[in-house]
Amino acid sequence: MALTYSEAAPLGTEAPPFHLPGVDGRSYGLEDFRDARALVVAFICNHCPYVQAVRGRINALAREFAPRGVRLVAINCNDSKRYPDDGFEAMKRVAREEGFVFPYLWDESQEVARAYGAACTPDFFVYGREGEKFFLKYQGRLDDNWKDESAVSSRDLARALEALLAGGEPAREQQPSMGCSIKWK
């Protein structure tokens, strides 16, 4: 497990389109979230200990902000031939066991992850809606303690969402996500 940090994408970048299969049997595209005030795109996987430590927090964040118009979608792009725990059938099992309240999508070609500039799992991108389009407002960590939820003192992603929902902008200085490197083919 090599520790990797996210690579900052330029704020204000438009969200790349995607069409990916979900573990729920549906296919999802960016247009399926057009009703969202803000959209969180999280690159996660099944086997990474950093993701395993925060899955419950990601689910809780999705529940907390959904009533206020925030949608969250998670995408797994890891090479499932080398990492079978990240395959589509395993994704279905993890989503069911964890009770995910958000779509969990499979980017088998890794094209979507490359378009977004994802580097690690977890890697979080927050897009604010402007008209019919989404623009990057935050890319960074979920919070300041991936390992121990009881030691969290700064909920960075939640703070960014609060700023957007209040009509403002998240702070321009953003701490990168950290986790396992994406397992590229």
Buried (B, 14 or more C-beta within 10 A) or exposed (E): EEEBBBEEBEBEBEBBEBEBBBBBEEEBEBEBBEEBBBBBBBBBBBBBEBBBBBBEBBBBBBEEBBEEBBBBBBBBBBBBEEBEBBBBEBBBEBBEEBEBBBBBBBBBEBEBBBEBBBBBBBBBBBBBBEEEEBBBBBBBBBBEBBEEEEEBEEBBBBEBBBBBBEEEEBEEEBBBBBBBBBBEE
